[in-house]
Amino acid sequence: MKRRDFLKSVSGLAAGAMVPAPAIWSAAKADARSETLLIVSEGGPNNLDIHGVGTNVPGYEVSWNCYDRLISHEMKSGPGGVPYYDRDKFKGELAEDMNVGDMSATFKLKKNAKFHDGTPVTAKDVKWSLDRAVSVGGFPTFQMSAGSLTKAEQFVVVDDHTVRVDFLKKDKLTIPDLAVIVPAIVNSELVKKNASEKDPWGLEYTKQQTAGSGAYKVTKWTAGTEVIMERNDEWVGGPMPKIKRVIWRMVPQAGNRRALLERGDADISYELPFKDFQEMKANGKLNVVSLPFSNGIQYIGMNVTKPPFDNPKVRQAVAYAIPYQKIIDVVLFGLANPMFGAPASKATEVAWPQPTKFNTDMAKAKALMAEAGYANGFETTLSFDLNFAGVNEPLCILVQESLAQIGIKTTINKIPGANWRTELTKKELPLYTNVFSGWLDYPEYFFYWCYHGNNSIFNTMSYKSPEMDKLIDGARTAAATGDTATYDKDVKGFVDLAFTDVPRIPLYQPFVNVAMQKNVSGYQYWFHRRLDYRALVKA
C-alpha cells in the first residue's frame, strides 16, 4: 500500500532558592555536543514499562522513545506553528501496511524491524504484547478497553509478519487506541525468559530495563537521579534521529534547573515555576513553548463515597469557594485557559474542556455549607503529587486559605511522585488536586476515563451515575455510527451532569511549558505531553 493510500485507509477513522548549580556535562564531553541532549527535570520515571503497576507520567517518556507501536500519528501545524500530532491521521511505525475492514484491521510488519538485542520483531511478539496489555489489569488494560480492545482472542497471528486485530464492535476509538503508548511491542522471548509463575508477564524485569525495538534504549537508570538512553542505530520505525545520546537528569531545585539552562549547561527543561517561564519568554535568550494540554484539565477531586463529600451541596460549596482567578494569576502567571466563570446564559457546547458556570462566591459557598448541615465546617486532607510541586503546592495553599473561610480546615498531604499514582488509584483520598489529559482527543474518551461507573482507574472520585454511564455509552455508539444528532445531545448531557453533580471541579486547562536552547529544534507536541527525542535536533 502506498503511503497516500495508507493514510486514506485510516484518516476517516477514527522553589527552591537559587544556588550555584553543578556543571553536568562532563560525562557527555566525549560525544559531540550536537549529538547529545541533556534534559533536566524535577522528577523522573519510577518504572520503565508502561504496563507496570503505578508507572508515573515521566515513565511515559521512556516508553514512548524506547518502544514502537504498530502505528503512530501524522503531524500537523498546531498553535504558534508548533508541530502537533494529528488525531485523525496515522502512519506506520512497526507496520509498513495497514488495511482496515468493517470488523478487523490487518497489519503487515516491516521485515527488517529488530529488537534492541538484534532479534527480529515478529507477529508473535505483537500478539503477545497486545495480549499482555489487555491482561495485566490496571491502567494498561483499561486504556485498551477505551478502544474496545479487551480480549486476547482479538489479536490473531496470520503469518510471521502479519497480524490481524478483530473488532468486538464498531468503535471510532479502536484505531486511535493502537497509536497511544500502551500497545507497545515488547520482545516477548526475552521477557518470557525473565518471567515467573508469580509474574507471568515479566513486569519486574521490564520495570528495570527496556525490551523494545524503539529509537532509543536505556543504558543506565538510577531512580531519582538520572536516565541515560542511547540511539538504536538499527531502528526502522521512522527517519533516523539526529540525537545519539540522551542524558536526563533529575534536579529537584527549580532554581538550579533554570541556572543550568541559562548558562547553557542543559538543553531542555520543563516543570519550572510559571514565573520562570514568563521571565525566560521575556528575556528571549531561550526558546519557550507554551501550548494548552489537549483534552486536559487541572481539577479538584472529591471522593463522593466519603462524608461529607457524599453531599452534593458540600461539593458545590467547595466549587464556589475556590480562588480561581488568584490561582491563574499567582501560580500560573496567566499560562493557562480558565475553566470557570462561564456566563449563566451560555449554552453547553459539544466540546471538552469547557468552562463551568462556577466562580468565586464565598456567600453562596457559606449558604450551601449551612444547607448541607455543615455551618460549622469540618476537617479533611488536601493531597497533591510532589513530582509537580511547583504548581501543586502554591495551588493547594491558596485553596486551603479559601476553604478555611467557609469552615473547612484542611491539612495538606504531600505525596511523593513515585507513590502518587498508586495512592490516587486506591480511591481513598477525600480531597486532592490532579491533572488529567485524555490521550485521545474526544469528549467521550475523557468522560469514559473519569466519570464512567465501570470503575475506571481515573474515576478517582468513585463517582457512579447510571444516567452518566448511559450518556457516555450513547455518545460512543453514536460516534461509531455517525449519528451526529445523538452524539451532540449525549455530549452536552454528560457535560451538564458533570457540572451539576460536580464530583470534580475544573480549575483550568494547563499549558505544556518547555524551555530549550536556541540551537535545539524539532520540538513536537504529543498527546502524552512528554518529549519525543526522535524529532529533536541540535545545531
C-alpha positions as CSV (number, residue, x, y, z in Angstrom):
1,M,0.0,0.0,0.0
2,K,1.3,3.4,-0.9
3,R,1.7,6.0,1.8
4,R,-1.1,8.1,0.3
5,D,-3.4,5.0,0.4
6,F,-2.3,4.1,3.8
7,L,-3.3,7.5,5.1
8,K,-6.6,7.4,3.2
9,S,-7.4,4.0,4.8
10,V,-7.2,5.3,8.3
11,S,-7.8,9.0,8.3
12,G,-11.5,8.6,8.3
13,L,-11.4,6.5,11.5
14,A,-11.1,7.3,13.9
15,A,11.2,26.7,44.8
16,G,13.9,26.3,45.6
17,A,16.5,29.0,46.3
18,M,19.0,29.8,43.6
19,V,22.3,28.1,44.5
20,P,25.2,27.5,42.3
21,A,24.4,24.6,40.0
22,P,26.9,21.9,39.3
23,A,28.2,21.6,35.8
24,I,26.9,18.3,34.5
25,W,28.2,18.0,31.0
26,S,31.4,16.2,31.9
27,A,30.0,12.7,31.1
28,A,28.9,13.9,27.7
29,K,32.1,15.7,26.6
30,A,33.4,12.6,24.8
31,D,30.4,12.8,22.5
32,A,29.8,15.6,20.0
33,R,27.7,18.1,21.8
34,S,25.4,18.3,18.8
35,E,24.6,14.6,19.2
36,T,23.9,14.6,23.0
37,L,20.8,16.0,24.5
38,L,20.8,17.0,28.2
39,I,17.4,17.3,29.9
40,V,16.8,18.5,33.4
41,S,13.5,18.0,35.2
42,E,12.1,17.8,38.7
43,G,11.0,14.2,38.7
44,G,11.9,11.1,36.8
45,P,10.4,7.7,36.0
46,N,9.5,5.2,38.7
47,N,9.1,2.4,36.1
48,L,10.5,1.9,32.6
49,D,7.4,-0.2,31.5
50,I,4.1,1.5,30.5
51,H,2.4,-1.8,31.6
52,G,3.9,-1.7,35.0
53,V,1.9,-1.1,38.2
54,G,1.7,2.6,39.1
55,T,4.0,3.8,36.3
56,N,4.2,7.6,36.6
57,V,4.0,10.3,33.9
58,P,7.8,10.6,33.5
59,G,7.8,6.9,32.8
60,Y,5.7,7.6,29.7
61,E,8.6,9.4,28.2
62,V,10.8,6.3,28.4
63,S,8.2,4.0,26.9
64,W,7.4,6.4,24.1
65,N,11.0,6.7,22.9
66,C,12.2,3.1,23.7
67,Y,9.3,1.1,22.3
68,D,7.5,1.0,19.0
69,R,3.8,0.6,18.3
70,L,2.2,-0.7,15.1
71,I,1.1,2.8,14.1
72,S,1.6,6.4,15.1
73,H,0.1,9.8,14.2
74,E,1.0,12.1,11.4
75,M,1.9,15.7,12.4
76,K,0.2,19.0,11.6
77,S,0.9,22.6,12.3
78,G,-0.5,23.5,15.8
79,P,-0.8,26.7,17.8
80,G,2.0,29.1,17.0
81,G,3.1,26.9,14.2
82,V,4.5,24.2,16.5
83,P,4.2,20.7,15.1
84,Y,1.2,19.0,16.7
85,Y,0.0,15.4,16.4
86,D,-3.0,14.9,14.1
87,R,-5.6,13.0,16.0
88,D,-7.2,11.7,12.8
89,K,-4.3,10.7,10.6
90,F,-2.0,7.7,11.1
91,K,1.2,6.3,9.7
92,G,3.0,3.0,10.1
93,E,5.7,2.6,12.8
94,L,6.3,-1.2,13.0
95,A,3.6,-1.7,10.4
96,E,4.6,-1.0,6.8
97,D,1.0,-1.5,5.6
98,M,-2.5,-1.5,7.2
99,N,-5.9,-2.4,5.8
100,V,-8.9,-1.5,7.9
101,G,-12.0,-3.6,7.1
102,D,-15.5,-3.4,8.5
103,M,-14.8,-5.5,11.6
104,S,-11.0,-6.0,11.6
105,A,-7.7,-4.4,10.7
106,T,-4.7,-6.2,9.2
107,F,-1.1,-5.1,9.7
108,K,1.9,-6.1,7.7
109,L,5.1,-5.7,9.7
110,K,8.4,-4.3,8.4
111,K,10.5,-7.4,7.8
112,N,13.7,-5.6,8.8
113,A,12.4,-4.5,12.3
114,K,14.6,-5.7,15.1
115,F,14.5,-5.5,18.9
116,H,17.4,-3.9,20.8
117,D,19.1,-7.3,21.2
118,G,19.1,-7.9,17.4
119,T,16.2,-10.5,17.3
120,P,13.6,-9.8,14.6
121,V,10.2,-8.4,15.5
122,T,7.5,-11.0,14.6
123,A,3.8,-11.2,14.6
124,K,4.1,-13.5,17.7
125,D,5.7,-10.6,19.6
126,V,2.9,-8.3,18.5
127,K,0.2,-10.7,19.7
128,W,2.0,-11.4,23.0
129,S,2.4,-7.7,23.6
130,L,-1.2,-6.9,22.9
131,D,-2.3,-9.9,25.0
132,R,-0.2,-8.5,27.8
133,A,-1.8,-5.1,27.6
134,V,-5.3,-6.4,27.8
135,S,-4.5,-8.9,30.6
136,V,-2.2,-7.2,33.2
137,G,-5.1,-5.2,34.6
138,G,-5.0,-1.7,35.9
139,F,-4.2,1.3,33.7
140,P,-3.0,-0.6,30.6
141,T,-6.0,-2.9,30.4
142,F,-8.5,0.0,30.9
143,Q,-6.7,2.0,28.3
144,M,-7.1,-0.8,25.8
145,S,-10.8,-1.1,26.7
146,A,-11.2,2.6,25.7
147,G,-10.9,1.3,22.1
148,S,-13.0,-1.9,22.7
149,L,-9.8,-3.9,22.8
150,T,-10.4,-6.3,25.7
151,K,-9.8,-9.9,24.7
152,A,-6.6,-11.8,23.7
153,E,-8.7,-13.6,21.0
154,Q,-8.9,-10.3,19.2
155,F,-5.2,-10.4,18.2
156,V,-4.5,-13.0,15.6
157,V,-1.2,-14.1,14.1
158,V,-1.8,-14.6,10.3
159,D,1.8,-15.3,9.5
160,D,5.3,-14.3,10.8
161,H,4.9,-10.8,9.6
162,T,1.1,-10.3,9.6
163,V,-1.2,-9.5,12.5
164,R,-5.0,-9.1,12.4
165,V,-6.9,-7.2,15.1
166,D,-10.6,-8.2,15.2
167,F,-13.2,-5.7,16.4
168,L,-15.8,-6.6,19.1
169,K,-17.9,-3.8,17.8
170,K,-17.7,-0.7,15.7
171,D,-15.8,1.9,17.7
172,K,-14.3,5.1,16.5
173,L,-11.6,4.9,19.1
174,T,-10.2,1.4,18.2
175,I,-7.6,2.6,15.6
176,P,-6.5,5.7,17.6
177,D,-6.1,3.5,20.7
178,L,-3.5,1.4,18.9
179,A,-1.4,4.6,18.5
180,V,-1.1,5.5,22.2
181,I,1.8,4.4,24.4
182,V,0.2,1.3,25.9
183,P,0.1,-1.0,22.9
184,A,3.9,-1.0,22.8
185,I,5.5,-4.0,21.2
186,V,7.7,-6.0,23.6
187,N,10.4,-8.5,23.0
188,S,8.3,-11.5,24.1
189,E,11.0,-14.2,24.1
190,L,13.4,-12.0,26.2
191,V,10.7,-11.1,28.7
192,K,9.3,-14.6,29.0
193,K,12.8,-15.8,29.9
194,N,12.8,-13.4,32.8
195,A,9.2,-14.0,33.9
196,S,8.0,-16.3,36.6
197,E,4.9,-18.1,37.7
198,K,4.0,-15.2,40.0
199,D,4.9,-12.7,37.4
200,P,3.9,-14.3,34.0
201,W,4.2,-11.1,32.1
202,G,7.7,-10.3,33.3
203,L,6.8,-6.9,34.8
204,E,9.6,-7.0,37.4
205,Y,12.1,-7.4,34.6
206,T,10.8,-4.6,32.4
207,K,10.5,-2.3,35.3
208,Q,14.3,-2.1,35.4
209,Q,15.2,-2.4,31.7
210,T,13.7,-1.8,28.3
211,A,12.9,-4.6,26.0
212,G,11.7,-2.9,22.9
213,S,12.6,-2.0,19.3
214,G,12.3,1.7,19.6
215,A,14.6,4.5,18.5
216,Y,16.3,4.6,22.0
217,K,17.3,2.1,24.6
218,V,18.0,2.7,28.3
219,T,21.7,2.0,29.1
220,K,21.6,3.3,32.7
221,W,18.9,4.2,35.1
222,T,19.4,5.4,38.7
223,A,16.0,6.0,40.1
224,G,15.5,9.6,41.2
225,T,18.9,10.7,39.7
226,E,19.3,10.1,36.0
227,V,18.3,8.1,32.9
228,I,20.8,7.6,30.1
229,M,19.5,6.5,26.7
230,E,21.4,5.6,23.5
231,R,20.1,5.7,20.0
232,N,19.2,2.4,18.4
233,D,21.1,2.6,15.1
234,E,19.0,-0.3,13.7
235,W,15.7,1.5,14.2
236,V,13.3,1.3,11.2
237,G,10.2,2.9,12.7
238,G,10.9,6.3,11.1
239,P,13.7,8.6,10.0
240,M,16.9,8.0,12.0
241,P,17.1,10.5,14.9
242,K,19.9,13.1,14.9
243,I,20.3,12.8,18.7
244,K,22.6,9.8,19.6
245,R,22.5,10.1,23.3
246,V,20.0,11.4,25.9
247,I,21.1,12.3,29.4
248,W,18.0,13.0,31.6
249,R,18.9,14.4,35.0
250,M,16.6,14.9,38.0
251,V,17.5,18.2,39.5
252,P,15.0,18.8,42.4
253,Q,15.5,22.6,42.8
254,A,13.9,24.7,40.2
255,G,16.5,27.5,40.7
256,N,19.2,25.0,39.7
257,R,17.3,23.8,36.6
258,R,16.9,27.4,35.5
259,A,20.6,28.2,36.1
260,L,21.7,25.2,34.1
261,L,19.5,26.3,31.2
262,E,20.6,29.9,31.3
263,R,24.3,29.1,31.4
264,G,23.9,26.7,28.5
265,D,24.8,23.6,30.5
266,A,21.4,22.0,29.9
267,D,19.5,21.8,26.6
268,I,15.9,21.4,27.7
269,S,13.8,21.7,30.8
270,Y,10.2,21.6,31.9
271,E,8.4,21.6,35.2
272,L,9.8,25.0,36.1
273,P,7.7,27.6,38.0
274,F,5.5,29.5,35.7
275,K,7.1,32.8,36.8
276,D,10.4,31.4,35.4
277,F,8.8,30.6,32.1
278,Q,7.3,34.0,31.8
279,E,10.7,35.7,32.6
280,M,12.6,33.4,30.2
281,K,10.0,34.2,27.5
282,A,10.5,37.9,28.1
283,N,14.3,37.9,28.0
284,G,14.4,35.9,24.8
285,K,17.6,34.0,25.5
286,L,15.9,30.7,25.2
287,N,13.0,29.3,23.1
288,V,10.0,28.7,25.3
289,V,7.0,26.8,24.0
290,S,3.6,27.1,25.8
291,L,0.7,25.0,24.5
292,P,-2.6,24.0,26.0
293,F,-3.0,20.3,27.0
294,S,-5.2,18.6,24.5
295,N,-8.3,17.2,26.2
296,G,-7.0,18.1,29.7
297,I,-7.8,20.0,32.9
298,Q,-6.3,20.6,36.3
299,Y,-9.1,19.9,38.8
300,I,-10.0,19.5,42.4
301,G,-11.4,16.0,43.0
302,M,-13.7,14.9,45.9
303,N,-14.4,11.3,46.8
304,V,-18.2,11.1,46.7
305,T,-18.3,8.0,48.9
306,K,-16.6,9.7,51.8
307,P,-18.7,12.1,54.0
308,P,-19.1,15.0,53.8
309,F,-18.2,14.9,50.1
310,D,-21.0,12.4,49.5
311,N,-23.3,15.5,49.8
312,P,-23.6,17.4,46.5
313,K,-24.2,20.7,48.4
314,V,-20.8,20.4,50.1
315,R,-19.2,19.7,46.7
316,Q,-20.9,22.8,45.2
317,A,-19.8,24.9,48.3
318,V,-16.2,23.9,47.6
319,A,-16.7,24.8,43.9
320,Y,-17.9,28.3,44.9
321,A,-15.0,28.8,47.4
322,I,-12.1,28.1,45.0
323,P,-10.0,31.2,44.3
324,Y,-9.9,30.6,40.6
325,Q,-8.5,33.8,39.3
326,K,-5.9,34.1,42.0
327,I,-4.6,30.6,41.0
328,I,-4.4,31.7,37.4
329,D,-2.6,34.9,38.3
330,V,-0.3,34.0,41.2
331,V,0.5,30.3,40.5
332,L,0.4,30.2,36.7
333,F,1.2,33.8,35.7
334,G,-1.6,33.6,33.1
335,L,-0.2,30.5,31.4
336,A,-3.5,28.5,31.4
337,N,-7.0,28.7,29.9
338,P,-9.6,29.4,32.7
339,M,-12.2,26.6,33.1
340,F,-14.6,28.7,35.3
341,G,-16.9,31.6,35.2
342,A,-18.9,30.9,32.0
343,P,-21.8,33.3,31.7
344,A,-25.0,31.9,33.2
345,S,-26.7,32.3,29.8
346,K,-24.0,30.4,27.9
347,A,-25.3,27.2,26.4
348,T,-23.3,23.9,26.8
349,E,-21.1,23.2,23.9
350,V,-20.3,19.9,22.2
351,A,-16.7,20.2,23.3
352,W,-14.3,19.4,26.1
353,P,-12.8,21.0,28.0
354,Q,-15.2,23.9,28.5
355,P,-15.7,26.3,31.4
356,T,-18.2,25.7,34.2
357,K,-20.5,28.4,35.5
358,F,-18.8,28.3,38.9
359,N,-17.0,31.4,40.1
360,T,-15.6,32.5,43.5
361,D,-18.7,33.4,45.6
362,M,-18.0,33.0,49.3
363,A,-21.5,34.0,50.4
364,K,-23.0,31.3,48.2
365,A,-20.4,28.8,49.4
366,K,-21.3,29.5,53.1
367,A,-25.0,29.2,52.4
368,L,-24.6,25.8,50.7
369,M,-22.5,24.6,53.7
370,A,-25.3,25.6,56.1
371,E,-27.9,23.9,53.9
372,A,-25.8,20.8,53.9
373,G,-25.7,20.8,57.7
374,Y,-22.0,21.9,57.9
375,A,-22.4,25.5,59.0
376,N,-19.5,25.0,61.4
377,G,-17.4,23.3,58.8
378,F,-15.3,20.1,59.0
379,E,-11.7,18.9,58.8
380,T,-10.1,17.0,55.9
381,T,-6.9,16.4,54.0
382,L,-5.9,18.0,50.7
383,S,-3.4,15.9,48.7
384,F,-1.1,16.6,45.8
385,D,1.7,15.0,43.7
386,L,5.1,16.2,44.9
387,N,6.5,15.5,41.4
388,F,4.7,18.6,40.3
389,A,5.1,20.6,43.5
390,G,6.0,23.8,41.6
391,V,2.3,24.2,40.7
392,N,0.5,21.9,43.1
393,E,1.9,23.3,46.4
394,P,1.1,27.0,45.9
395,L,-2.2,26.0,44.4
396,C,-3.1,23.9,47.4
397,I,-2.1,26.7,49.8
398,L,-4.4,29.1,48.1
399,V,-7.3,26.5,48.2
400,Q,-6.5,25.8,51.8
401,E,-6.8,29.5,52.7
402,S,-10.1,29.9,50.8
403,L,-11.7,26.8,52.2
404,A,-10.8,28.0,55.7
405,Q,-13.1,31.0,55.1
406,I,-16.1,28.6,54.9
407,G,-15.1,26.5,57.9
408,I,-13.3,23.7,56.0
409,K,-9.9,23.1,57.8
410,T,-7.5,21.2,55.5
411,T,-4.2,19.5,56.2
412,I,-2.1,19.5,53.1
413,N,-0.8,16.0,52.3
414,K,2.3,15.9,50.1
415,I,2.6,12.5,48.3
416,P,6.0,11.6,46.7
417,G,5.8,11.4,43.0
418,A,6.8,7.7,42.9
419,N,3.8,6.9,45.0
420,W,1.2,9.3,43.7
421,R,-0.4,7.1,41.0
422,T,-0.7,4.2,43.5
423,E,-2.2,6.4,46.2
424,L,-4.6,8.1,43.8
425,T,-5.9,4.9,42.3
426,K,-6.7,3.4,45.7
427,K,-9.6,5.9,45.7
428,E,-9.2,6.7,49.4
429,L,-8.1,10.4,49.1
430,P,-11.0,12.6,50.2
431,L,-9.9,15.8,48.5
432,Y,-7.0,16.3,46.1
433,T,-5.8,18.1,43.0
434,N,-4.6,16.4,39.9
435,V,-4.3,16.8,36.1
436,F,-6.0,14.5,33.7
437,S,-5.4,14.8,30.0
438,G,-7.1,12.3,27.6
439,W,-4.7,10.7,25.1
440,L,-7.5,10.5,22.5
441,D,-8.9,14.0,21.9
442,Y,-12.6,13.2,22.2
443,P,-15.0,14.3,25.0
444,E,-16.4,10.8,25.3
445,Y,-12.9,9.4,25.9
446,F,-12.2,11.8,28.7
447,F,-15.6,11.1,30.3
448,Y,-15.2,7.3,29.9
449,W,-12.0,7.5,31.9
450,C,-13.0,10.0,34.5
451,Y,-16.8,9.7,35.1
452,H,-18.0,6.3,34.0
453,G,-19.2,4.0,36.7
454,N,-17.3,0.9,35.4
455,N,-14.5,1.7,37.9
456,S,-12.1,3.4,35.6
457,I,-8.7,3.8,37.3
458,F,-9.0,7.6,36.8
459,N,-12.6,7.9,38.2
460,T,-10.8,8.6,41.4
461,M,-13.9,10.3,42.9
462,S,-15.6,6.9,43.0
463,Y,-18.5,8.6,41.2
464,K,-21.3,6.4,39.9
465,S,-24.4,7.6,38.0
466,P,-26.5,5.3,35.7
467,E,-27.5,8.4,33.8
468,M,-23.9,9.5,33.3
469,D,-23.0,5.9,32.0
470,K,-25.9,6.0,29.6
471,L,-24.9,9.3,28.1
472,I,-21.2,8.3,27.8
473,D,-22.0,4.9,26.2
474,G,-24.6,6.6,24.0
475,A,-22.0,9.1,22.7
476,R,-19.5,6.4,22.0
477,T,-22.1,4.4,20.0
478,A,-23.3,7.5,18.1
479,A,-19.7,8.4,17.2
480,A,-19.1,4.9,15.8
481,T,-22.3,5.0,13.7
482,G,-22.1,8.6,12.6
483,D,-25.2,9.7,14.4
484,T,-24.3,13.3,14.9
485,A,-27.6,14.5,16.5
486,T,-27.5,11.8,19.2
487,Y,-23.7,12.4,19.7
488,D,-24.2,16.1,20.2
489,K,-27.1,15.6,22.6
490,D,-25.3,13.0,24.7
491,V,-22.0,15.0,25.0
492,K,-24.0,18.1,26.1
493,G,-25.8,15.8,28.5
494,F,-22.8,14.4,30.2
495,V,-21.1,17.7,30.5
496,D,-24.2,19.3,32.1
497,L,-24.5,16.3,34.5
498,A,-20.8,16.6,35.5
499,F,-21.2,20.2,36.3
500,T,-24.4,19.6,38.3
501,D,-23.1,16.7,40.4
502,V,-19.6,18.2,40.5
503,P,-17.5,15.2,41.7
504,R,-14.5,17.1,40.4
505,I,-14.1,20.9,39.9
506,P,-12.3,22.0,36.7
507,L,-9.8,24.8,37.5
508,Y,-8.0,25.5,34.3
509,Q,-6.7,23.9,31.1
510,P,-2.9,23.7,31.8
511,F,-0.2,24.6,29.3
512,V,2.8,22.5,28.5
513,N,5.8,24.7,29.0
514,V,9.1,23.7,27.6
515,A,12.3,25.8,27.6
516,M,15.2,24.9,25.3
517,Q,18.3,26.4,23.9
518,K,18.2,28.3,20.7
519,N,20.2,25.6,18.9
520,V,17.6,22.9,19.7
521,S,14.8,22.5,17.2
522,G,12.2,19.8,16.2
523,Y,10.0,20.0,19.3
524,Q,6.7,18.3,18.7
525,Y,3.5,18.4,20.9
526,W,2.1,14.9,21.6
527,F,-1.0,13.8,23.4
528,H,1.2,12.4,26.3
529,R,2.9,15.8,26.7
530,R,6.3,14.3,27.0
531,L,9.4,14.8,24.9
532,D,9.8,12.9,21.6
533,Y,13.6,12.7,21.2
534,R,13.3,11.3,17.7
535,A,12.5,14.6,16.1
536,L,14.8,16.8,18.1
537,V,17.9,18.3,16.5
538,K,20.9,20.2,18.0
539,A,22.7,22.6,15.7
